[in-house]
Amino acid sequence: MLILQYIELLNEKETLSRELDLSAHYKKSSDIVAIKDLLNNLNESLTINMKKLDLFEEDFFQHKNQIDQIKNTSENYNSLIQQLTNQKKQYFSQINRITREMAGDKPESKDDIIVDIIGTEENLSNAEKIRAIQKKAKEIQSEINDIKLKKNQSQVKLEELAPLFEIFEKDHQSLIEIIKSDKKRIGELQSELRNKFKEDKSIEIEDIDEVPIKSLRSSKELRSDLERIEAELNKYSFSDNYFNPQNPFDLSPIIKELTKLHKDIVNNKSNINISIDEKEINNCFKQFKLLENSISNIESIMNRFLLEININSQIRVILSEDQKNFFISILFIRREKEKVSFEELTTPEKIFFIIVFYLSIKLHMNKNHIIFSNVSILSQFNKAGSIYRTIRKILPIFEMEEFLSRSKLTFILANLELKKSIKNLKIITIQES
């Protein structure tokens, strides 16, 4: 492996040497100088714009995912409304059928839909059957109304986000077009410059096509890199049995030794006993994969809530130095791309995170009824204002997101005065006797 690293450095040194030879011709032609300057400017612009795009796309895709999620939720609501509407139509169709039977226009029959509603009771009158079906249709309509309300809330949220996303989308596309244009122009200039070098009879450099000219660096920069590589090469020392100083690219001694080693292993295969518990190893990989999936899901749920305070989180699994234990580390990223630790968050941000982190874990565990109490958190985070603000921000998300709306939330809050009521939150006050 060390020899391969050594050879890689030798190749880099050779390329730099040819690039240094080529740099001596830069100043001889005003055309080449002009192209070189323009090429360097374009490369600098491209590097800046690529960094901008990398940072910008975090926000862009975050907003895009939020928009897409709301649209998908609305589509699911539409599908559910259509299903329930069709079901309600079937109920009214049954009412009309029973009415016709009562008028003697059609012989009496019992449909599966009626059986589902009133059961197998034979003694019900037609009027009672109609009332039972009407009651069921009314329940269906009430369910439709609830879903329409949620759909309207999703639409309001979408209309709030859409104008900002349109700006993001326009800026994103503009940045991509600028980068494409810069790359195209750089390619054209590189071809033009390489052709000028080939036409210059005074340039006698082998394999000139392999000399990198993406960014034509100065002789000073190239010499500095050559000195660095030379210093790296001097650190290596190899046995003559495996290395030929006169021809370092000759790997035949190593290949010969590896071939011999392979032959010895094959010939002595029966005597080699390596104890490996494949089931245990496979189970380790399976458990780690489950851990990764769990962390990814918790992170996704948590970031849906953290959007409300313009923060994104990254949960990382870190291996201890002795490689025996795993640790969970959470990094937070603010809108300005500032990366901070938990300790660097503001107190309201910390409290918001503590609550949504707890809820996200419970949601990941598919808990339909989640109970949160402030007595389970440290005293410095028992701030009434921040806790109630957090609840106000997250409740609309539970109402809007279909996969969250199935969950029931109960907050048990001790010694925290609520000065202003919270929408859609039923409050029960328990006083100590």
Buried (B, 14 or more C-beta within 10 A) or exposed (E): EEBEEBBEBBEBBEBBBBBBBBBEBBEEBEEBEEBBEBBBEBBEBBEEBBEBBEEBBEBBEBBBBBBEBBEEBBEBBEEBBEEBEEBBEBBEEBBEBBEEBBEEEEEEEEEEBBEEBBEEEEEBEEEEBBBBBEEBBEEBBEBBEEBEEBBEBBBEBBEEBBEEBEEBBEBBEEBBEBBEBBEEBBEEBBEEBBEBBEEBEEBEBEEBEEBEBBBBBEBEBBEEBBEBBEEBBEEEEBEEEBBEEEEBEEBEBBEEEEEEEEEEEEEEEEEEEEEEEEEEEEEEEEEEEEEEEBBEBBBEBBBBBBBBBEBBBEBEEEEEEEEEEEEEEBEBBBEEEEEBEBEEBEEBBBBBBBBBBBBBBBBBEEEEEBEBEBEEBEEEBBBBEBBBBBBBBBBBBBBBBBEBBEBEBEBEBEEEEBEEEBEEEEEEEEEEE
